[in-house]
Amino acid sequence: MKGNKRNLYFDNAATSWPKPEPVYGAAEIFMRQMSGNPGRTGSTRTIEADRLVYQTRAALARLFHAPDPSRIVFALNATDALNMAIKGIIEPGDHVLFTAMEHNSVLRPLGGLKKAGLISATMIPCSKEGATDLDFLEKAFKPRTRLLIVNHASNVCGTIAPIDELIAIAHRRGAFVLVDAAQSAGVLPIDVQASQIDLLAFTGHKGLLGPAGTGGLYVRPGLDLKPWREGGTGSFSEMDLQPESMPERLEAGTLNSPGLAGLLEGVKFIEEMGLDQIRNREMELYAYLRDKLSRIPGIELYSPEDPSRCAAVLSLVMKDIDCGELGYILESAYGILCRTGLHCAPMAHRALGTFPEGTVRLSPGYFTRKEDIDYLYGALEEIAALKS
Ligand SMILES: Cc1ncc(COP(=O)(O)O)c(C=O)c1O
């Protein structure tokens, strides 16, 4: 097998690749032919850039069933959006709940706020399969609990959180809910109105199939966040305070318009294919991959068996081989790209029992073929045989 090294990408949970062809073209066309700065002056180019940014906002609002595109605020990525949400809603003295599956883009902002003595926070434990402990959650609320933060789909084991149930519990206790959709936007159905989501952070470069440097935050109408970044918006320039109107209130500075042009094409691709078809394809690939890997002696899998319970993210450990070494062999000998280690989610690994070594994470995407999985299976089988 080694002789015929390929170039196979199993790291879509880090960033999706390849992108649909129009994504590349749209970013390039924007830079070569448009390049106006949206919202700044009234030149034809600026108006065209403005229109394109609005179309991207509207496409995302459609995808997430948001009632109004102005409630979609662009950000650099999910990390930026999560910081915007957390720092925009928290008041000194507040208490925050978060699940053990959260990424460092949640854990670290909370850690910083705690260290500064501004908030207290409680982690909701999760099972070995990444399921949130609902009994613990019910009892964890305090009089000043303002926010519950939930990772919609784990970037370690793929497990999907029951967000409707979690949101119902939090709302009954008077807390807001911030959903981290970094791994679910574009691959799982999200209806912010039906699920009564208060805040939804997403990134553009994963399931939404757009370029890096794009992402955003949905903010429910009626919920006002404090701006955490202030500056030019091209509107109300006479004011020395950030405008109140959305999205300008939370969207200071020049936007990544070429990236947003690409993101629009990513969302259009999802709309054309249909989210259901994308989800079904990913579930089929996940089930195929998991089934194959479960046949290799010495491999332990850390992702649910039932594909309907998870996104296409699969974690494994191989007996007698360090995860980093396994990842290195997969790439250097077989041309297979994956991610190894803690995946910026140390608490999730503690829950799964894979801390501190972490796991090897395999994440197929819409464009992965079954024959790619067959090749990956052959490679892992060969490595496992050599190690036994
Ligand atoms: C669950 C989760 N949240 C947040 C992030 C941060 O996303 P970004 O790097 O796009 O800011 C990631 C990225 O890996 C993630 O998997």
The ligand as a MOL file (V3000), in Angstrom:
LIG
                    3D

  0  0  0     0  0            999 V3000
M  V30 BEGIN CTAB
M  V30 COUNTS 16 16 0 0 0
M  V30 BEGIN ATOM
M  V30 1 C -16.3860 23.3650 18.7160 0
M  V30 2 C -15.5090 24.4710 18.2470 0
M  V30 3 N -15.7110 25.7020 18.7170 0
M  V30 4 C -14.9660 26.7380 18.2950 0
M  V30 5 C -13.9560 26.5730 17.3830 0
M  V30 6 C -13.1570 27.7510 16.9400 0
M  V30 7 O -13.3410 27.9470 15.5720 0
M  V30 8 P -12.3890 28.9760 14.8000 0
M  V30 9 O -11.0010 28.4070 14.8510 0
M  V30 10 O -12.9380 29.0350 13.4330 0
M  V30 11 O -12.4570 30.2390 15.5270 0
M  V30 12 C -13.6940 25.2980 16.8680 0
M  V30 13 C -12.5810 25.0870 15.9350 0
M  V30 14 O -11.9630 24.0760 15.8600 0
M  V30 15 C -14.5040 24.2220 17.3080 0
M  V30 16 O -14.3150 22.9940 16.8500 0
M  V30 END ATOM
M  V30 BEGIN BOND
M  V30 1 1 1 2
M  V30 2 1 2 3
M  V30 3 2 2 15
M  V30 4 2 3 4
M  V30 5 1 4 5
M  V30 6 1 5 6
M  V30 7 2 5 12
M  V30 8 1 6 7
M  V30 9 1 7 8
M  V30 10 2 8 9
M  V30 11 1 8 10
M  V30 12 1 8 11
M  V30 13 1 12 13
M  V30 14 1 12 15
M  V30 15 2 13 14
M  V30 16 1 15 16
M  V30 END BOND
M  V30 END CTAB
M  END
